[in-house]
Amino acid sequence: MNKSLHSRRKQRGFVERSTTSGLPPAGPDVVARLANEPLQDALHTLDTDLNGLTLADVGQRQTRYGPNEIAHDKPPHWAVQLFGAFKNPFVMVLLALATVSYFTDVHFADPGDEDYMGISILLAMVTISGLLRFFSEFRSLRAAEKLKAMVRTTASVRRRVTATGEPERHEVAMRELVVGDIVTLQAGDMIPADLRLIESRDLFISQAVLTGEALPVEKYDTLGAVAQKSAETTGQGNANLLDLSNICFMGTNVVSGTATGVVVATAGDTYFGALATNVVSHKRVETSFDRGVNSVSWLLIRFMLVMVPVVFMINGLTKGDWVSALTFALAVAVGLTPEMLPMIVSANLARGAMAMSRRKVVVKRLNSVQNFGAMDVLCTDKTGTLTQDRIILEQHLDVAGDEREDVLRLGWLNSYHQSGQRNLIDVAIIRRANEIGEAVQPRDFAKIDELPFDFVRRRLSVVVADARGEHVMITKGAVEEMLSVSTYVQTPQGVRVLDDTSRAILLARAEAYNADGFRVLVVATRDIPASETKTQYKTSDEAGLTVCGFLTFLDPPKDSAAPAIAALREHGVTVKVLTGDNPIVTINVCRQVGLEPGTPLLGTDIEPMDDATLREAVGRTTVFAKLAPLHKARVVKALQANGHTVGFLGDGINDAPALRDADVGISVDTGADIAKETADIILLEKSLMVLEEGVIKGRETFGNILKYLNMTASSNFGNVFSVLVASAFLPWQPMLAMQLLVQNLVYDISQMFLPWDRMDPEFLKKPRKWDAGNIRRFMLWLGPTSSVFDITTYALMWTVFGAGALYHAQGGDAGQVIMNSGWFVEGLVSQTLVVHLLRTQKIPFLQSTPALPIMLSTTVAIALACWLPYSPFAEALGFVALPGAYFYWLAATMLGYIALAQVVKTIYIRRFGRWF
C-alpha cells in the first residue's frame, strides 16, 4: 500500500496498527463517516476506483494486512487446545487426589519414608488422558479444517491486471478480499466484508445473524434518512450502525436484488468481526450432544459425591486411620471417574468425520456426527435435493394450451436480461431458446430495470425498451401470484379482461399441468406508456399485467432419491418435504420417490396457527408446500418441540433459517453461499445415498461412546460396591489406594481402542439419543453382578489361600497382601473380560465378534493383570506371588461371572426393551 493511502486514512480517522497486528481498523466512527461521504471521496480515501484494484495492489494489501477472516473461526492455537484437553471435571478429580497424595505420602511423611508411587500413577493417568484427548482433538480439528477448505465461499470482484488495464470479473475466496475491492452481489450471496454500496437494485439484506430480526431490510446506494440519522449518532458510538442504509455488513446475506459495493472493512475490523471477538466466539450455543455428555458426566459425579463419603466414613470408623481412609476414599473416586471419556468422545467423533469424508461428506462441526445418527426426522427441500439439478422446459403454451413461440420469446427476454441469481428455470428457458434459434432470441431490446425474485412475491420482472424506445415489463412467476397482479389475458381472439371465469379457467389448466407432473409458470407483460416510463421501477409497478401464456417444466427426481428414502425409513428416519413449490407438483414427485404425501399443509395454513396447533399438525403431515423461509423454520422448531431430532437438507437461500434451526443442517457444495455457511454438513456429491451412510456412521460413533460409558460406569460402580462390602467386614482395606489406581490405569488404557470397535447391525436400525437414566439403570443392574464374584473372591482368599489364618495367627495386617493380590487380579481380569459381554446384546464371540484392536487391548490388559504379582514391581505395589491353584479358581470364577452376567443381560433387555 502506498504512502498516500496511509496519510489519507489518518486524515479521515483511521489509526494504523503494526504490520503484524491485522488489518487497518475501520471502527464504527469511520464506517459511518464513509457511509455519509460523497462516493468519490470515499473511494479516494480507500485509494481505489470503480474499476477496482490492480492485482499488484491486492497482493500488497494482503501481505500487509492479512486474510479477510475472523480469527476465532480458526482452530485455537495448539497450546490452547492442550490446556483445554485437561480442562474437564474428571481430570480435576484426579488432580485433587494427586494433591492429597502429595501431602499424605510425601510432604508430611517421615524423612526417608516418602512414597512417590501414588502421585506418580495419578499424574500418569492425568497425562495419558489429557494427551490422548489433545492428540485426538488436534488431529480431528486439523482434518476438519482441511475438509472445510474443500467448501469454498467466494465473492465476485472487479480487478485489473495493471493500472491501465480493463477491469475483469474474478471469483475469489472471501478470505482474499482487501479494503478497496469492488464487489458485486446477487441473491444468495453472503456479504464477504463491510461494504459501502456504489449501486443497487431492489436490494434486500437479511441481517438476522446480527440483529435477530426475521424480516430483511432494504439497502440503497444513495444516502437515505436512516443513514443520515445514523451518522449523527455513530459519531458518539455505534448505537445505530446497523441502520446505515448504504452499508452492508459482513456475515449477512442477500435475499433479493443486485448491487455493487466497495470494501470498507475486513476481518476483525468489521462489525461482525468485533461481535465475534467480544461475544460469539466466547459463548457457543450448547448442542444436544453437549447436553448429553454433560448430563452423563454429572450423573457420575453425583454418584461419586455419594459413594466416596460413605467409603471414607466406613473405613475411618472401622480401621481408625482417617488419613489412610481419606486416601483410599479418593482412590475410590478415581475408580468412579471415567477419565478417558473426553478422549473416547473426541476419537469417536474424529473417526466418524474422517469416515464420512471418504464418502465425500464434509463435516464442519464434529458434534454434528452424533446428531446425524440421532436424527429421526429429515426435512428436505424438493427442488435440487429430491429432484435433479437439470430442469427441462417442456412446453411454451398460450392460454388456450397451444404451443406458441411468442411465449418462449417473452420467457427468454425475462431470463436473459435478469441479473439476479440465475436458477435452474432460467437456465432451462435459455437452453430451450438456444435449441430453437434466433427466432425466439430478439436482440433489439435493451434492459432498463429489473425487479428481482423474492419468496413473498414469487415472481421476477424485467423492463426492456424495444427498438422504438418503448418500455415493456415482462414478468414470469408462480401462477396464483401472477394472476393476483394481472388484469387482462391474451387469448387467440385478442386481449380480454381477466374476469373470475377466465381466472378459474387458467387455474384449472395450471392444475391439470401440475397433475401431469409439470411445474408451471405464467408469463405476462405490460406496455408502459411514455408518460410513465422511468429508469427505476418498483414492485408496485407490477400491476395491470396481461397474461400471455404458460411455461411448463419437468423436474425429474434423482435416481438416488427413492432408494435413499427407503433406506432412511428402514433405519427409523421419517422424511418430510418442505418446499416453496406447488403442492400438486410436490405430491407427484413424492409418489415417484416412494413417499406417501397425504394431505399437504400450505404456508397459508401455517401462517395463522399458534405453536401448539402447529406442533399437532406437523406430526401427521408429510408434505409442506408453498412455504416461505420462515415457515420452514417454524416447522423444524415444531418437530423439535415434539421431541424429535431434526435434520434439514436444503441448498437455497430460502433454506437458510431452517438449516440454522435444525439439529443438523445439511447442504450441498453447489448450494447458495448462505446455505453452505449455515449448514453443519456439506455433501460434495449429489447422491442421496450418502445420507444413509452418514446416519449409520453417526450411530456407530454414538454407539461406541455409549459402550465406554456403560461398561466403565457399571464396572467401576461394581468395584466400589465391592469395596463398601469389604470395608465393612474385612479388618483391613480390601485393596490399597495405589493398587486401585494401577487397576484403573490398566483398564483405561485397554479402553483406548473402543472407537475402532464395530456395532451390531440391530443397534444401527433406530435413532439413538442420550439417556442418562438408562446409564444409571445399567450401572445399578450390571455393577453389582461383578460384586457377587468379588465377594466370593474375598471368601476364597480368606479361607482357601490363608488370609484369614494369617490374620488370626499374627493379627494386624497379616494376610492383607495375599488378599489384595488375589482380588486385584480377579477384579482387573473380570473388569476387562466383561467388556466382550457388555459391548453387545448378543452372545459374545458366537454372535458378535469385536474388532481386532479390542481383542488385542483386552488380552494385553488381562495378561498384565496376571503378571503384576510376579513382576519386579510386585513388592513396591504391595503384591505377592499367587499360588498356581489360584488360577484354577480364577477360571471358575470368570465362567460363573460370564454366565450370571449373560443371564442378567437377558433379563435386562426383556424388561427394558433395550441394551444401550
N, C-alpha and C positions, 0 to 999 in steps of 0.2 A: 504494500500500500504506500502511495507516495506521501511526501511531507505535507502537500497542500490539503490532503484529506485530514491529516492529524490536526492541522490548525483550524480548519473549518469545523471539525467535530468539537474541538474545545470551545470555539466561539459560540456554538449553539448548544452547549450544555453537556457534552459527552465528557466523561472522565476516563482517561486511558488506564488500563491495567498493564501489568508487566506481561511480557510476551508468553510467559508460561501459565498465566492465570486464566486463560479462556478468552472469550470474545469481549470487544469493547462494550461496556454496559450501556443499554438504552433503556433507562428506567422509565417509570410512568410519566414523569415530567417531560422527558424528551419525546416519548411516543406521542403524547398529547400535543406537543409543540409541532412535531412533524405532521400530525393529522390536520392541523389548522393553518399550516403554511401554504402558500401557493405551490402548486405541484412542481413547477420548475425550481423553486427554492429548495424544496425537499430533495429533489433529485440532485441538485448541486451539492447539498450537504452530504449526501451519500456517495458523491463522486461517481455518478452513473448517469445514463440517459435512457430514452425509450427503446433504444436498440439493444440494451443490455451490456454487460461487462465483456471484456475480452477474456479469452482463456488464460492469458498471462496474469491479468488482474485477479481472476478467480484463484489461480494457483498461489499467488502471493498471500491473498487473504486467508485461504485455507491453512497455509503454512503458519501464518502469524497467529490466527485466532482459533484454529482447531475445528473439529467437526460440529455440525449442527445437530447435536443430540443431547438429551437430558442426561446428566452424569449418572443419576440414580437408576436409569433404565438398564445400565450395565451391571454385570455381576460385581459384588463388592470385592475389594482387594483381598488377596489370599489370606493376609493376616487377620482381616475382619472375619472371614469365613472360619479361620482356625479358632478364633475366640468364640464365635457362635457355636462351633461344634461342641464346646464344653459347657455351653450355657443351657442346661436343662435340669429339671428338679432331681433327676436320678444321680447325676454327677455331683450335685450339691450335697446329697445324702452321703455319697462316698467320701467327699472332701471333709464333711463334718466328722465322719468316722475316723478318717486319717488324722484329723486334728486331735481328737480324743486319744487315739492310739499313740500319737507322739508324746502327749503329756503323761499318759499312764505307763508306757513302755520305755520311754527314752528320757524325757525331761525330769520326771520325778523318780526315776529308777535309781537304785544304789549304784555307785561307781563300779563299773565292770559288769553290771547286770543289764545294761541297755539291750533292748531287743528291737532290732530294726525290721524283723521279718514281716510283722503285721502291716506296718506303714508302707513297706516296700510293695507288698501284694496289693494293698489298696491303691497306691499310686499307679501300679502297673495296670490295674483294672480301669482306672480313670483314663490313663494314657491310651490304652488299647481301644477303649470305647470311643474316646474323643477323636483319635487319629483315624480310626476306621470310618467314622462318620464324616470327618473332614475330607478324606480322600474320596469317599463315595460322592459327597455333595460337590466337591471341587470338579471331579470328572464329569458329573452329570450336568452341572451348570455350564461348563465349557462345551459339552456336547449340545446342550440346549441352545447356546449362543450360535454354534455352527449351524444347527438346524434352522433357527430363526433367520440366519443370514440368507437362507435359501428363499425366503419370502421377502421380496424387495418392495418397499413402498417408495414410489418415485414421484417426482414433480416435473412439470413441463416448464422449461425456462428458455428465454431468448439469450443467446450468447453469440459472440463473434470470435472468429479465429484471430483477427488482428484489429487494430483500432480503426482501420479504414474499411474493414470487410463488412459484408452484408450480414444482418442478424440471421441466425439459424435456430430452429427449434431443437432442443435437446431434452431427452428424458434422462434425468439424473436421480440418483438416490437422494432421499431427503437430507441425509447427513452431509451431503456435498454442497448444500446451499450456503451462500455467504451474503452478508449485508450488501445491498445494491443490486442483487439479481432481480431480473424481471420475470415474474411467474405468471403463467396463465392457468385459469381454473375452470372446471366444468363440474356438472352434477356428479356426486360420488367421490370427489377428491377430498383428501384430508388437507387442511391448511398446514403447510410444511414449516412455517415460521410466522412471526408477526409481520403482516403486510399492510402497507398503505395502498388503497385502491387507486388505480390510474383510470380504468374504465370498467363499467359493469352493465349487465343487462339482467334485470329481474333476479337479482342475486339474493337468495335466502340461505342463511347460515344457521346451522344448529349449534348453539353454544351450551348445550345441556351438560357437557363434560366440565364446563367451568361454572355455570350458574345453576344447573339443575332444572332449568326451565324447559318444558317439553316442546313448546312451540318455537319454530325457527324465527329468526329476526331478519329483516331486510337490511341490506347494506348498499350504500351508494358510493359512487366515485366522486360526488360533489359534497361540499361541506354543508351538512344539514343542521337544523336547530338542535338536535340531540348532541351532535358533536360540538357545537358552539357552547352549549351548556356544560358539557363535559370538560371543555378546555378551561372554563372558568374555575371549575372545582379541582381539576387534576393539577393545577399549579400548586395547590396545597397538599396534594396526596393523590391517591388513585381511587377515590371513592366511586367515581362513575366511569372509570376507564373502559369498562366493558360496554358502555353505552356509545362509545365513539362509533359513529355510523359509517366512517370510511376506513376503519381499521378492522382487519380480520385476524383472529388470534390463533396461534399455533395450537393444534390439538382439536380444534373444532372442524366441522366438515360442511361441504356444500350440499344443500338439499336440492336446490334447483338454480338454474341460471348460469351465466358465464361471467368471467371477469379477468382483468389483468391487474397485477399489483406489483409493487416494489418491496423487497425485503428490508424492513427497518430494524429488526432484532432477530437474533438466532439463539438457539440453545438455552443456556441458563439466564440469558437476558430477556427472554420472552416472558409474558405474563404466566404462561403455563409452566415455564421453567422455574420461575420464582415460587409458584404454587407447589410444584413437585418437591422442591428443595425444602420448603417450610412445613408442608402438610402431608401430601400424598405419599411420599416415599417413606414417611415415618409411621404411617398408620394404614397398613394394608387390611382390607376387609377380610374377616375370618371366613374361610370356606367351610362347607360341611365336613370336609376331610380334616381340617384343622380342629374343628369342634370335636370330631370323633376321637382323634388322637388325644386331645386334652381330657376328654371325659374318661377315657380308659386310664390315662396316666394318674388322674386324681382319684379314681377308684382304687388303684393300687396303693397310692399314698395314704388314703384313708384307712385301708387295711393295715398298713404299716403303723399308723398312728395308734391303732387299737392294739395290735398284737405285740409291738415292741415294749410298751409299758408293762403289759401282763407278764412277758418273759422276764423283764427286769425285776419286777416285784417278786415273782416266784423264786428266781434264782437268788435274789438278795436275801429273802426270808429263810429259804431252806439251806443255803450254803453259808450265809453270814459274811461273805466277801462282796461288798457292794461295788467296789471298783471293778473287780472281775465280772460281776453281774452286769455292770454298765457296758463293759467292753463286749461281752457276749451278746447283750441285747442289741447293740449297734451292729454286730456281725449278723444277727438275725435280720435286721433291717436291710442289710445288703442282700441277704437271701431272698427278700421280697422285692428287691429292686431289679427290674428288667433294664439294666443299664445299656444293653445293646439295642433297645427299641429305636432310638433315633437313627442308628446306623442301619438297622434292618429296614426301616421305613425308607430311608434315602436310597439304599441299594436297590430295593424293590422298584421304587418309582423310576430310578435311572435305568434299570434293566427294561422296564416296560416302555419307557420313552425311546430307548435305542432300538428295541424290537419293532416298535411302530414305525420308526424312521426307515427301517429296511423295507417297509411296505409303503414308503413314500407318504408318510403321515408325519407332519411337523408338530411336535408338542411344545407350545410356547410356555406353558406353565405346568410343572411336573405334577402338582396335585390333581390336575385335570385327568391324569391317567386313571386314578381310582374313581373319580366322578364318572368317567366314561363307563367303567364297569358297573357302577351303582345305578346308572341310568335305567329307568323303567318306562319312560315315555320319551319318544323322539318326535319333536315337532319339526316339520320340514317345509320349506317353501316348495312351490311346484316348478316354476319356470327355471330351467338351468340346473335344477337339482334332481327332481324326478324325471324331467324331460331333457332331451338333448340340447346341446348348445346351438344346434342348427335348426332355425325355424324356416319353413318354406312358405312363400307366398303362393297359394294355390289358385285363387280366383280374384279378379277385379271386376266387380259387378255394378250395374246401375241399380236403382231402387226396385226395378221390375225383376231383377235376378239375371239379367243378360250380361255377357262379357262385354266390357267397354274399355278401350284403350284410354279414353279420356280420364277415367277414374284412376288408372295406373299413372297417367301423366301427372295428375294432381298429387297423388301419393309420392311420386318421385320428387316433385318440386319441394314438398314439405320435408322429406327425409334428406334430400341432397343439401338443402340450404340450412338445416338446423345445425347448430354448433355445440349443443349440449352433449351429454353422454350418449353416443350413438349405440343404441341397443340392438338386439338381435332382429327386432322387427324392421328397423331402418335398414339393416344390412340385407335382409330378405327382399325388401322393396327395391333397393338399388341393384341387387343381383338379378332380380327378375327383369328390371328395366334394361340392364346391360344385355340380357339374352335377346330381348326384342329389338333393341337398337335405338337409333336417334329419334324415331317417331314418337317415343314416349319420354324423351330427354331434351326438352326445349332449353336451348342455351341463351335465349334472348331475354331472360328475366334476370333482374338484379335484386339482390336481397336488400331490404330496407330495415327490418327489425324481426325480432323473434320473441315469442312468449314461451319459455321452456316448460317442459313437462313437470308436473308435480303430482303427488299422490293424493291430493284433495280434488283438484280439477280433473285429473286423469286425461288430459289432452295436451297437445302441443300445436302451437300456431306459428307460422312464418308469414311475414308480409313481404311481398315481392312487387317490383314495378315491371310492367311489360315494356315493349319497345316504344310505346307511346308515352311512357312515364306514368301510366295509371296504376294505382296501388290495388293489389288484391290480397286479401287474407285467406290463407289456405290452412285448414285445421283438420287434424285427424285425432281420434281418441276413442275411448270406450263408448259403447252405444248409448246408454242412458244419459251419461254426462254430455254427450254431443247433442242429443235430442233436446236436452234442457236449455241449450243456448241457440237452438235453431228455430227459425220462423217459417221457412219455406222448404220445398222439396222439388228437386229437378226430376220430373217424370218424362217418359218418352213423348208426351203430348205438350210438354213445356213446364214452366215453373208454376207450382201451385202452393197455396197456403198450407202449412203443416198443421192440419186440424187434428182433433182427437182420433178420428178414424184413420187418417194417414199414419199418425204416430203408432197406433195399435198395430197396423199392418207391418210397419217397419220393425217393431219389437218382435212380432211373431216370426217374421222372416229371419231375424238375427238369432232367435231362439232355435229355430229349425237348423240353422247352420251350426249352432253350438251343439245341438243334439247329435249331429253327424261328426262331432269331434273337432270342429274348426274354432279357432279364435277369430273374433270378428271386430274390426274397427270400422267406424264411419268416417267418411271424408266429406267435408263441407267447405264452402267458400263464401266470401262476401266481397263484393266490389265496393271499394271505398271512394265516395265522391271526392272530387278535387278539393272541395271546401273543408273536408275533414282529414285530409292527409297530414301526416307529421313524421318526424324522424324516429320518435319513440312512442310505442303503443303500450297500453296497459291491458290487464286481463278483463277489465270492464268493457273493452272494445270487442271482446268475443261475444257478440250478440247479433241477432238478426241474421244468422247464417243460413245458407241454402244447402240442404243435404244433397250430395251428388251421387253417393253410392257406397258400396261396401268393399273392404279388403278382407279376404278370409285366409287364414294361415293354418298350416298343420304344424303342431308342436309335438312330435312323436316322443314317446317315453324312451328312456335309456334302456339298453339291453340288460344292464345290471340291476335295474330298479326292482323288477318283480322278484328275482331270486334273493336280493338283499332284504327286501321287506319280509319275505318268507323266513329267511334265516333269523332276522331280528325277532320276529314273532315266536319262532321256536326257542329263542333264548329269553323269552319273557319281556320283550320290549314292544310296547304298543306304539304304532306310528300314527301320527295325526298330521294332516296337511293344513298349513296356514298360508293363504295366498291372497293377493290382491286381485286375482283374476276372476272371471265369470264363474259362478257355481256350476253351471251345466257343463262347461268345458272341463272343469276340475273333476267333476263326478265321472266324466268319460275317461279321463286319464287314470283316475283312481282304480276304476274297474279293469283297465288294461294292465295295471301293475299288481293286481291281486288284493286291493283294498276294498272292503265293503263300505261305501261312502255314507250310507244312511241319509238322514235329513241334514243338509248343511246349515250352519249358523253364519249369518252375514254380519258385516260390520255395522249395518244399520240396526240389527237386532242387539248387538253388544252394547252399542252406544248408550241406551237408556238403562241398562242393567246395573244394579248395585253389585258390590263384590260378592255378597253371599249368593245372589241369584246366579251370577256368572260361575261361581265355584260349582254349583249344582249342574249347570248346563254343560260345562266343559267335560264332565265325567262321561256323558253319554254321546258326545259329538266327536265325529272323526274328521269332518271337512269343515273348515272355516274359510269363507270366501269373501271377496271384495273388502278386504281388510286394509285399513290404514296402518302405518308403522306402530302407532301406539296401541292399536287393537291387538296386534301380535304380542306386544309386551304384556298386556293385561291378561291374555290367555295363558301365557307362560307363568305369570305370577299366580293365577288362579289354580293351575295344576300343581304348583309348588305348595300352595296353601292346603291342597288336598292330600299332602304327604308324599307327593311324587318327586323323584329326582329327574329333572327335565333337561334334555339336550335339545339344542336348536341348530338346524342345518340351514344355512342361507348364504347368499353371495351378493345381495344387492344393498343399496342404500337403505331401502325400507326395512331391511332385516336387522339393522344395527341395534335398535333398542332391545329387541328380543334376544339377540346374541349376547348383549351385555347382561341381561337379567337371568338368562338360563344358567343352570348349574354347570353346564359345559357347552360353550359356544363353538360351533364347527363351521368353517368356511372353506373355500377353495382358493387356490393360488390365483385364479383368473377373476376372482371377485372384486367388488369395489374396494377402494383403499380403506374406507371406514369399516367395512365388514371384516377385512383381514386384520386390521388393528384391534378390533373389538374381540375377535374370536380367540378361544383358548387353544384350538387345534385347527391346523390347516391341512387340507387334503391336496397333495400335489398331482394326483391323477383323478380322473373323472369316475372311475368305477366305484359304485356304492358298496361293493362287497368289502371294501376296506373298513366300513363301519362295523360290520360283524366282527372282523378280525380285531378292531380296536376294542370292542366290547369284551371279547374273550380275553385279550391281553390285560385289560383293566381288571377283570375279575381274577385272573391269575395273580396279578400283582397284589390285589387286596387279600386274596386267599392266603398267600404266603406270609403277609403281615399278621393276619389273624392266627395262623398256625403258631407263630412265635409267641404271640400274646397268650393264647390259650394254654399252650404247652408250658411256657415259663411260669405263668401265673399259677396254674394248678399244681405244677411240680414244686415250686417254691413254697406255696401255701401248705402243701402236704409235708414238706420238710419242717416248716415252722410248727405245724400242728404236732408233729412227732417230737419236736424239741419241747413243746409245752408238756406233753405227757411224760417225757423222760425227766424233765426238770422237777416234776412233782414227786417222782418216785425214786430216782437214782441219787445216790449220795454225792455225786459229782456232776459236773456239766457233761451232757451226753457227747459233746464234741467241742474242742477248743475253738475259740474265735478264729484263730489262724486257719484251722482246718476247714471251717465253714467258708472262709474266704477263698481258699485254694479250690475247694469243691465248686464254688460258684464260678470262679475264673475258668476252670477247665470246661465246665458245662457251657458257659457263654461263648467260649472260643469255638466249641463244636457247633453252635447255632449260627455262626457267621455265614454258613453256606446255604441257609434256608432260602434266600432269594433265588437260588438256582433249582429249587425243587419243582416238581410238576404237580398239577392239580388234577383231581378226579374229574372226568367229564360231567358227572352229575352236579358237581359244585358250580360248574360254569353255565348251567342251564337257566339259572334265575339271577336276577339282580341282587346284589348284596349291599347292605348298609351297616354302618357302625351300630353296635348294640352292646353297650356296657353292661346291661342287665344279663345278657347271655354269657358274657365273660365271667361275671360274678357267679352265676349259676354253675357254669362249667368248673370254675375253681372250687366251689363248695362240694360238688359231686365227685370230681375226679381226684382232687387233692388228698382227701382222707383215705382213698383207696391205697395209696402208697404207704400211708401211715400204718395200716394193718400189718404190713410186712416189715416196716421199721420196728414196730413193737415186737414182732416175732424174732427179729434180729437181736434186739436188746435181750430178750429171754434166752436166745441161743448163746450169745456171748457171755451172759451171766452164769448159765448152767453148764453148757457143754464145753465151753472154752475157758472156764475157770475164773472169769472176772469176779463173780460172787465169792468164790472160795478165797481168792486173794484178799478181797476186802475184809472178809470175816477173820482171816488169819492175821492180817497186818494192819487193818484199819486205814484211815486217811484216804489217800487217792490210789491205794493199791488196787490194781485191776482196771484202772481207768484207761491205760494205754492200749490194752488189748481190746477193751470195749470200743474206744474211739476208732481204732484202726479198722475193726470189723464193720462198724456202722458207716464209716467213711466210704469204704469200698462198696458196700451194698447200696448206700444212698446214691452215690455217683453213677454206678452201673445201672440201677433201676431208673434213675432220672434220665439217663441218656438213652437207654434201651426203649423206654416207653415212648420216645419221640416217634418211633416207627408205628406204634399203635395209635397214637393220638393225631398223627398227621393226616389220617384218612378215616372215613366212617366205615370203610370196608375192612376185610381181614388182611392185615399187613403181609407183604411178600407173596401171598397166594393170589389176592385180587388186586392189590395196588402195590407197585414197586417204587421205592423212592429213587430220585436221581442219584447218579454216581457220587457227586460231591457230598451228599448227605450220608451215603453208605460209608464213605471213607472217613468223614469227620467223626461220626459216632463210633466207628470201630477204633479209631485212634484214641478217642476220649475214654472208652471202656478199657482199652489196653493200658492207658496211662493210669487209670484208677487202680488197676490191679498191680501195677509196677511200683507205685509210690511207696508202699510199706516196705519194699525190698531195696529201694533206691538209696543212693548216698545222702539224699535229703531226709530220709526217714526219721532219724533222731531229732534233727532240727525242727521237723514238723510235728513231733510227738507221736510217731508211729512205731510199731514193732512188726517184725515179720510174722505173717499169719501161717498157721499150720496148713499143710496140704488138704486136710479133710475139710477145712473151711469152704473150699471152692465147690465141693460136692453139695454142701448145704446152700451155698450161694446159687448154684444152678437150680436146685429145687425151689428155692425162694423165688427166683426170677420166673420159673414156669408157673408157679402159683400166682404171682403178681400179674403176669400177662393174661392168664385165664380169668382172674377176677376183673381186671380192667376191661377185658373184652365183654364180659357179662354186664358190667356197669354201663359200658358204652352202648350196648344194645338196648338196655332199659331206658337210658337217657334219650336215645334217638326216637324210640317208640313213644315216650312220654311227651317230649317237646317237639317232635317232628323235624328236628334239625340237629346238626352237629356243630359246625362253626356258625 
